[in-house]
Amino acid sequence: FTGHTLRGVEHLSYGTILVAGGTNATDSFMASSTDDGLTYATTTHAMTNRIYDIGCGDADTCWAVGGNGSPVQQRTDNGGSTWTLLTNSLRTLGGELLSLSTVNGSIAYTVGGGVSGYGKIGKTSTSTNFDNISMNQMCTPTGACDSSQTGLNIYGMWIDPADGQTMYVTGSSYAGKSTDGGATWALTGDSTPGGSVLDISCGSANICYVGGSSAFMAKTINGGTSWTTISPGGTDMNWGTIKMVSATEGWAVAADVFKTGPTVVRMTDGSTWADATGDLPNGGDNLYLYGLWAVSSSTAWVAGRNTSVSKAGIWYTTDGGTTWTQQHLTTVNSDVFDLFFLPDNLHGWASVGDFSGNYDILQTTNGGSTWTLLDDVTP
């Protein structure tokens, strides 16, 4: 993958994997593997602009989204063998599409931000195309509309797997909610904390946590009618990734070496976040943690960059963060940006980038005991 920034990965089966990305606006890259990631081959596709995310609703139907000043999307109905560029209302909007979430082979959502800061969200209204869902004016639960929400980017998204209709999005100082599959949206309660709300994770349709810049974290237990600001401890960190594993259990990681306080926190009782930094290097100081994969309140992986040694690492715990095992440390100055595991929690992947323009994928087949660098694609 030398020379390409990888931004999206999708696993169709235990043998088939799709990856996509692009280093700049006009670099559109896609590759596929049919041997569980041991080797990759570049894939011919329709998009000519950078791809930010890729997702599949079933083994045959997938979408990829991105753009260059204008949103671009493509679709495959044969597991990635051929791709078709989509033409729909989203393409008339400025900006780029940054994230994608699929419900099934007919329903998918995509979100992004415009060159002028305009947040946008799209939904598949047919089996082929995305249509724009207007969020230019979200209304509060009391019915008052706030036109100031027209200039906001969307950073995070959660869809209730139980019905595919209840959805939350987060962005610049706000959280929005839809209960009808994105047809209508409302600002949720008093969720305008200031700063950027970077991520959201829900244990159910009513119980959600958001995290963001300046050590901000908040909780709702009534589906967003009201939010309570909470403090896991510390200052100046960005709570950029939150993973709820149930309605009462979850993890969060911070990405800022200038912080004071914990780098990893864990909740087991639905109310209190406790320091789970444990014996991570330097007590968690000098760590930028971006990746988080949680299985339970006791078992999780975290990943990021250890700036004290200028290398990226992956760490693993089975005792709730009291002790951490370093499973991997890169040989160059780099970051691990994201982690993904299959339901068996043995087969997993990590996206890695360094400061020389090289971007790769690490793979494990034994729960992280060993990680193998996959770098078999010739651009």
FENHUHU-V545657 format. One record per helix or strand of 2 or more residues. SS is the DSSP state (a for helix, b for strand). FROM is the first residue (numbers start at 0). TO is the last residue. Records with the same first field share a line. If there is no record, write none. Layout:
SS->FROM-TO + FROM-TO
//
This chain:
b->5-10 + 16-20 + 28-32 + 40-41 + 50-55 + 61-66 + 69-75 + 83-84 + 95-101 + 107-112 + 118-123 + 129-132 + 137-138 + 144-145 + 153-158 + 166-171 + 173-177 + 185-186 + 195-201 + 207-211 + 216-219 + 227-229 + 238-243 + 249-254 + 263-266 + 272-274 + 286-293 + 299-305 + 310-316 + 324-328 + 333-340 + 347-353 + 357-363 + 371-373
a->88-91 + 146-150 + 280-283
//
